[in-house]
Amino acid sequence: MNNDSSITLESKPCPLGCSGEDHLVLIGRDRLQNLPGEFTILECNTCGLMRTNPRPTPESMGFYYPDSYGPYQGTRVDLPEQTVKILLKAKQLAKRLFEFNTFRLPILPAGRMLEVGCASGAFLHQMAGKGWDVEGLEFSSKAAERARVLGYSVCTSTIEDAPDPKKTFDLIVGWMVLEHLHHPVLALQKLHRWTKKGGWLVVSLPNPGSLEFRLFKDKWYALHLPNHLYHYTVQTFDKILEKSGWQLKEIHHQRIMSNLIGSLGYLIDEQSSISGLRNLLLRFPEKAGVLHCLLFPIAYLLSTVGQTGRMTVWARRKE
């Protein structure tokens, strides 16, 4: 049960329309922000899709997305020109030495791109610099305003409530977004309508089919209850895509260790004598910097067997 009286919970069946029963996977809490409540993850016995159930209603969910919510902050792009040049050179060197694939996209000519969950506009800024005509969709009004200050067109809305765009898109991206949606099939069907014929969808997701999830369970850094409403494996997300009018093209298991290191932090009790180590480990996913390069060999090996905790999915619109 949730401890906050302002939160209303709802129970929902499997979005794939399965009529079978579910079984309990785990019970967990919000470890990222330490907001109140315990939440249950169930797995559909028919299709294997895991979901948070019961879950906060769409009207209640804003409680778990305060303005201080980390992903809303984005990455600052208004840096001094000399600093930008140094960072670009460092990134180019890292790309030559370490083939990180976190934001890997299909090779496409520049066209129209929509970023769902664009936060403060950092990725919009990056793609605009490559010649793309970019637009954003963002739930947080404050984060969306930061992106607008940079000069980008951003609609403040959920996918479900957003108006149809005036023009369709060649590419729609969403980085760690779809697991947050209350109605994933309806949302993906809407994104299907918003793309041109042959258009692409590229999204990143936590991967509970990984070794990380099996090791850490309710202390898995990427679990993020109750914000993550669905917990997709490769197989179950393929089924969601199929039902929504998309064809899965490629899976790229990300070559980073963020979730694993953060999960180690959750294993250490807050009152432990080594709580300082706990805090250091929990800061790793956002503050790792060059440490990602040092851990790259391990991440690369785990990614080759599909066992890192994050994946990037390429899908293409079916006609």
C-alpha positions as CSV (number, residue, x, y, z in Angstrom):
1,M,0.0,0.0,0.0
2,N,1.1,3.6,-0.7
3,N,1.7,5.7,2.4
4,D,0.6,9.0,0.9
5,S,-3.1,9.8,1.0
6,S,-2.9,11.8,-2.2
7,I,-1.9,8.8,-4.3
8,T,-4.6,6.7,-6.0
9,L,-3.6,3.3,-7.2
10,E,-5.2,1.3,-10.1
11,S,-4.9,-2.3,-11.2
12,K,-4.6,-3.0,-14.9
13,P,-4.5,-6.2,-17.0
14,C,-1.7,-7.1,-19.4
15,P,-1.8,-4.6,-22.3
16,L,-1.4,-7.4,-24.8
17,G,-4.9,-8.6,-23.9
18,C,-3.8,-11.8,-22.3
19,S,-6.5,-13.5,-20.3
20,G,-4.3,-15.7,-18.1
21,E,-3.1,-15.2,-14.6
22,D,0.0,-13.4,-13.3
23,H,2.6,-14.3,-10.8
24,L,4.5,-12.2,-8.3
25,V,8.0,-11.2,-9.3
26,L,9.0,-8.8,-6.4
27,I,7.8,-6.1,-4.1
28,G,10.0,-2.9,-4.1
29,R,10.0,0.8,-3.3
30,D,11.2,4.1,-4.7
31,R,14.9,4.0,-4.0
32,L,15.9,6.9,-6.3
33,Q,13.9,9.6,-4.6
34,N,12.9,7.8,-1.4
35,L,9.2,8.8,-1.9
36,P,6.7,6.7,0.0
37,G,5.0,3.5,-1.0
38,E,5.6,-0.2,-1.8
39,F,4.9,-1.5,-5.3
40,T,4.4,-4.9,-6.8
41,I,5.8,-6.2,-10.1
42,L,3.7,-9.0,-11.7
43,E,4.6,-11.1,-14.7
44,C,1.9,-12.3,-17.1
45,N,1.9,-16.1,-17.2
46,T,0.8,-16.0,-20.9
47,C,3.2,-13.6,-22.6
48,G,5.9,-12.9,-19.9
49,L,5.4,-9.1,-19.8
50,M,6.2,-7.7,-16.4
51,R,4.3,-4.7,-15.1
52,T,4.0,-2.6,-11.9
53,N,0.5,-3.5,-10.6
54,P,-1.3,-1.8,-8.9
55,R,0.2,1.5,-10.0
56,P,-0.4,5.2,-9.4
57,T,-3.0,6.6,-11.7
58,P,-2.0,9.1,-14.4
59,E,-3.5,11.8,-12.2
60,S,-1.4,10.7,-9.2
61,M,1.8,10.0,-11.0
62,G,3.0,13.6,-10.9
63,F,3.8,13.1,-7.2
64,Y,6.7,10.8,-8.3
65,Y,8.0,13.4,-10.8
66,P,9.0,16.5,-8.8
67,D,10.8,19.3,-10.7
68,S,14.0,18.0,-9.1
69,Y,13.6,14.7,-10.9
70,G,17.1,13.9,-12.4
71,P,16.2,13.3,-16.1
72,Y,14.4,16.6,-16.3
73,Q,17.6,18.5,-15.7
74,G,19.2,17.4,-18.9
75,T,22.7,18.5,-20.0
76,R,23.6,22.1,-20.1
77,V,24.6,23.2,-23.6
78,D,25.4,26.9,-23.0
79,L,29.1,26.3,-22.3
80,P,32.0,28.6,-23.2
81,E,33.1,28.0,-26.8
82,Q,36.6,26.8,-25.8
83,T,35.1,24.3,-23.3
84,V,32.8,23.0,-26.0
85,K,35.7,22.5,-28.3
86,I,37.7,20.6,-25.7
87,L,34.7,18.4,-24.8
88,L,34.1,17.6,-28.5
89,K,37.7,16.6,-29.0
90,A,37.6,14.4,-25.9
91,K,34.4,12.8,-27.1
92,Q,35.8,12.2,-30.6
93,L,38.9,10.5,-29.0
94,A,36.7,8.4,-26.8
95,K,34.6,7.3,-29.8
96,R,37.7,6.2,-31.6
97,L,39.0,4.2,-28.7
98,F,35.7,3.0,-27.2
99,E,32.7,2.2,-29.3
100,F,30.0,3.2,-26.9
101,N,26.5,2.6,-28.4
102,T,24.2,4.3,-25.9
103,F,22.6,6.7,-28.5
104,R,23.3,4.7,-31.6
105,L,21.0,5.6,-34.5
106,P,20.5,4.1,-38.0
107,I,22.5,5.8,-40.7
108,L,19.9,8.2,-42.1
109,P,19.9,11.5,-44.1
110,A,19.0,14.5,-42.0
111,G,15.2,14.9,-41.9
112,R,12.5,15.6,-39.3
113,M,13.0,14.2,-35.8
114,L,10.8,14.1,-32.8
115,E,12.3,13.3,-29.3
116,V,9.7,12.0,-26.9
117,G,10.8,12.9,-23.3
118,C,13.2,15.6,-24.5
119,A,13.8,17.0,-21.0
120,S,15.9,20.2,-21.3
121,G,16.8,19.8,-24.9
122,A,20.3,18.4,-24.9
123,F,19.7,15.7,-27.6
124,L,17.6,18.1,-29.6
125,H,20.6,20.5,-29.6
126,Q,22.9,17.7,-30.7
127,M,20.8,16.5,-33.6
128,A,20.0,20.1,-34.8
129,G,23.7,20.6,-35.0
130,K,23.8,17.6,-37.5
131,G,21.2,19.3,-39.7
132,W,18.0,17.7,-38.4
133,D,14.7,19.6,-38.1
134,V,13.9,18.8,-34.5
135,E,10.9,19.0,-32.2
136,G,10.3,17.7,-28.7
137,L,7.6,16.4,-26.5
138,E,8.0,16.7,-22.7
139,F,5.8,16.0,-19.7
140,S,7.6,18.5,-17.4
141,S,6.6,22.1,-18.1
142,K,9.9,23.4,-16.5
143,A,12.1,21.0,-18.5
144,A,10.2,21.9,-21.6
145,E,10.7,25.6,-21.0
146,R,14.4,25.1,-20.7
147,A,14.4,23.5,-24.1
148,R,12.3,26.3,-25.6
149,V,14.9,28.8,-24.2
150,L,17.4,27.1,-26.5
151,G,15.1,27.8,-29.4
152,Y,13.4,24.5,-29.9
153,S,9.7,23.7,-30.5
154,V,8.6,21.6,-27.6
155,C,5.0,20.5,-26.7
156,T,4.3,20.0,-23.0
157,S,2.2,16.9,-22.9
158,T,2.2,13.1,-22.6
159,I,2.2,11.2,-25.8
160,E,-1.4,10.1,-25.2
161,D,-2.7,13.7,-24.9
162,A,-0.5,15.4,-27.4
163,P,-2.0,16.8,-30.6
164,D,-1.0,15.4,-33.9
165,P,1.9,17.2,-35.5
166,K,1.4,19.4,-38.6
167,K,4.0,17.3,-40.4
168,T,5.1,13.6,-40.0
169,F,8.6,12.6,-38.9
170,D,11.4,10.5,-40.4
171,L,12.7,9.5,-37.0
172,I,11.2,9.4,-33.5
173,V,13.5,8.8,-30.5
174,G,12.9,8.2,-26.8
175,W,15.7,7.6,-24.3
176,M,14.4,5.7,-21.3
177,V,10.8,6.9,-21.8
178,L,8.5,4.0,-22.8
179,E,8.8,2.1,-19.6
180,H,7.1,5.2,-17.9
181,L,4.0,5.1,-20.0
182,H,0.6,4.0,-18.7
183,H,-0.7,2.9,-22.1
184,P,2.3,1.8,-24.2
185,V,0.4,0.2,-27.0
186,L,-1.8,3.2,-27.6
187,A,1.2,5.5,-27.4
188,L,3.2,3.5,-29.9
189,Q,0.2,3.4,-32.2
190,K,0.1,7.1,-32.1
191,L,3.8,7.5,-32.8
192,H,3.2,5.1,-35.8
193,R,0.7,7.7,-37.2
194,W,3.2,10.5,-36.7
195,T,6.0,8.9,-38.8
196,K,6.4,8.9,-42.5
197,K,6.2,5.7,-44.6
198,G,9.3,3.7,-43.7
199,G,9.9,5.9,-40.7
200,W,12.1,4.8,-37.8
201,L,11.6,4.5,-34.0
202,V,14.7,4.3,-31.8
203,V,14.2,3.9,-28.0
204,S,16.3,2.9,-25.1
205,L,15.0,0.7,-22.2
206,P,16.1,-1.0,-19.1
207,N,16.6,-4.7,-19.7
208,P,15.2,-6.9,-16.9
209,G,16.2,-9.9,-19.0
210,S,19.8,-9.2,-18.0
211,L,22.1,-10.7,-15.4
212,E,21.9,-7.4,-13.4
213,F,18.2,-7.9,-12.7
214,R,18.6,-11.5,-11.7
215,L,21.4,-10.5,-9.3
216,F,19.9,-7.4,-7.6
217,K,16.1,-7.9,-7.9
218,D,14.4,-5.1,-5.9
219,K,17.7,-3.3,-5.5
220,W,18.4,-3.1,-9.3
221,Y,19.3,0.5,-10.1
222,A,17.2,0.5,-13.2
223,L,14.0,-0.8,-11.5
224,H,12.9,2.7,-10.6
225,L,9.6,2.0,-8.9
226,P,6.9,3.2,-9.3
227,N,8.0,5.4,-12.3
228,H,8.7,2.4,-14.4
229,L,5.3,0.9,-15.1
230,Y,6.5,-1.8,-17.5
231,H,9.6,-3.9,-17.5
232,Y,10.4,-5.1,-21.0
233,T,12.7,-7.9,-22.1
234,V,13.7,-8.1,-25.7
235,Q,11.0,-10.7,-26.3
236,T,8.1,-8.9,-24.6
237,F,9.0,-5.5,-26.2
238,D,9.0,-7.2,-29.6
239,K,5.4,-8.2,-28.8
240,I,4.4,-4.7,-27.8
241,L,6.0,-3.3,-31.1
242,E,4.2,-5.9,-33.2
243,K,0.8,-5.0,-31.7
244,S,1.5,-1.3,-32.2
245,G,2.4,-1.5,-35.9
246,W,6.2,-1.6,-35.7
247,Q,8.7,-4.2,-36.8
248,L,11.7,-4.8,-34.6
249,K,14.9,-4.3,-36.6
250,E,17.9,-4.4,-34.2
251,I,18.8,-4.6,-30.5
252,H,21.9,-2.9,-29.3
253,H,22.9,-3.9,-25.7
254,Q,24.5,-0.8,-24.3
255,R,28.2,-1.0,-23.3
256,I,28.0,0.8,-20.0
257,M,28.1,-0.4,-16.4
258,S,25.9,2.4,-14.8
259,N,23.1,0.1,-13.6
260,L,25.4,-2.5,-12.1
261,I,27.5,0.0,-10.2
262,G,24.4,1.9,-8.9
263,S,22.9,-1.4,-7.8
264,L,25.9,-2.1,-5.7
265,G,25.2,1.1,-3.9
266,Y,21.7,0.0,-3.1
267,L,23.0,-3.1,-1.5
268,I,24.7,-1.0,1.2
269,D,22.4,0.1,4.0
270,E,22.0,3.9,4.4
271,Q,23.0,3.6,8.1
272,S,26.1,1.5,7.3
273,S,29.6,2.5,8.4
274,I,30.5,2.6,4.7
275,S,27.6,4.8,3.7
276,G,30.1,7.1,2.0
277,L,30.9,4.2,-0.4
278,R,27.2,3.8,-1.0
279,N,26.8,7.4,-2.0
280,L,29.8,7.2,-4.3
281,L,28.4,4.2,-6.0
282,L,25.0,5.8,-6.4
283,R,26.5,8.9,-8.0
284,F,28.3,6.7,-10.6
285,P,25.5,6.5,-13.2
286,E,25.3,10.3,-13.6
287,K,28.9,11.3,-12.7
288,A,31.1,8.5,-14.0
289,G,32.8,10.4,-16.8
290,V,36.1,8.8,-17.7
291,L,35.3,5.7,-15.5
292,H,33.0,4.5,-18.2
293,C,36.1,4.1,-20.4
294,L,38.0,2.2,-17.7
295,L,35.1,-0.3,-17.3
296,F,34.5,-0.5,-21.1
297,P,36.1,-3.9,-21.6
298,I,33.8,-5.5,-19.0
299,A,30.8,-3.7,-20.4
300,Y,31.7,-4.8,-24.0
301,L,31.9,-8.4,-23.0
302,L,28.6,-8.3,-21.2
303,S,26.9,-6.6,-24.1
304,T,28.0,-9.2,-26.6
305,V,25.9,-11.8,-24.7
306,G,23.0,-9.4,-24.1
307,Q,23.7,-9.1,-20.3
308,T,24.0,-5.3,-19.7
309,G,21.1,-3.6,-18.0
310,R,20.2,-1.2,-20.8
311,M,19.3,-1.7,-24.5
312,T,18.6,0.5,-27.5
313,V,15.9,-0.8,-29.9
314,W,15.5,0.1,-33.5
315,A,12.1,-0.5,-35.1
316,R,10.6,0.5,-38.4
317,R,7.0,1.4,-39.2
318,K,5.0,-1.3,-40.8
319,E,2.5,-0.4,-43.5
